[in-house]
Amino acid sequence: MAHHRPDDSERLTRHHIRPRSRSGSDDDSNIRLVKRKFHEMWHALFWNMTIEEIHRHIDDTWSKSNL
């Protein structure tokens, strides 16, 4: 029986909750292991914004819209 080897998009990568470029550390408390595919999508959508900045941006965008 052949071993299943996940493609590269399924590989786990290290994601900084607070990016290093934004004074984030390499401490385990600031790192989450996520699938590479998800990690790339996260940065495509949110760049290096912190979770707090993302929340504020979404809240400002939706609360000020004329939907």
C-alpha positions as CSV (number, residue, x, y, z in Angstrom):
1,M,0.0,0.0,0.0
2,A,1.4,3.4,-1.0
3,H,1.7,6.1,1.6
4,H,-0.5,9.2,0.9
5,R,1.7,12.2,0.6
6,P,-0.2,15.5,0.8
7,D,0.5,18.1,-1.9
8,D,2.5,21.2,-1.0
9,S,-0.7,23.2,-0.3
10,E,-1.5,20.9,2.6
11,R,1.9,21.3,4.2
12,L,1.8,23.1,7.6
13,T,3.6,26.4,7.8
14,R,4.2,28.9,10.6
15,H,1.9,31.9,10.8
16,H,2.7,34.8,13.1
17,I,-0.4,36.1,14.8
18,R,1.3,39.5,15.1
19,P,3.7,39.7,12.1
20,R,7.4,40.1,12.8
21,S,7.3,43.2,10.6
22,R,4.9,44.6,13.2
23,S,7.0,43.8,16.3
24,G,5.7,40.3,16.5
25,S,7.9,37.7,18.1
26,D,8.9,34.1,17.2
27,D,7.6,32.9,20.6
28,D,5.3,29.9,20.4
29,S,2.5,32.1,21.8
30,N,2.6,34.2,18.6
31,I,2.8,31.2,16.2
32,R,0.1,29.1,14.7
33,L,0.6,26.1,12.4
34,V,-1.7,26.5,9.4
35,K,-1.9,24.8,6.0
36,R,0.2,26.6,3.4
37,K,-2.8,27.2,1.1
38,F,-4.7,29.0,4.0
39,H,-1.6,30.9,4.9
40,E,-1.2,32.3,1.4
41,M,-4.9,33.2,1.2
42,W,-4.7,35.0,4.6
43,H,-1.9,37.2,3.4
44,A,-3.5,37.8,0.0
45,L,-6.6,39.1,1.8
46,F,-5.1,40.8,4.8
47,W,-1.4,41.4,4.1
48,N,0.3,41.9,7.4
49,M,-2.6,43.4,9.3
50,T,-3.1,42.4,12.9
51,I,-6.3,40.6,13.9
52,E,-7.4,43.8,15.6
53,E,-6.8,45.9,12.5
54,I,-8.7,43.4,10.4
55,H,-11.6,43.5,12.8
56,R,-11.6,47.3,12.8
57,H,-11.4,47.5,9.0
58,I,-14.3,45.1,8.5
59,D,-16.4,46.8,11.1
60,D,-15.7,50.3,9.6
61,T,-16.4,49.1,6.1
62,W,-19.7,47.4,6.9
63,S,-21.0,49.8,9.5
64,K,-20.5,52.8,7.1
65,S,-21.8,51.1,4.0
66,N,-25.2,51.9,2.5
67,L,-26.4,48.3,2.2
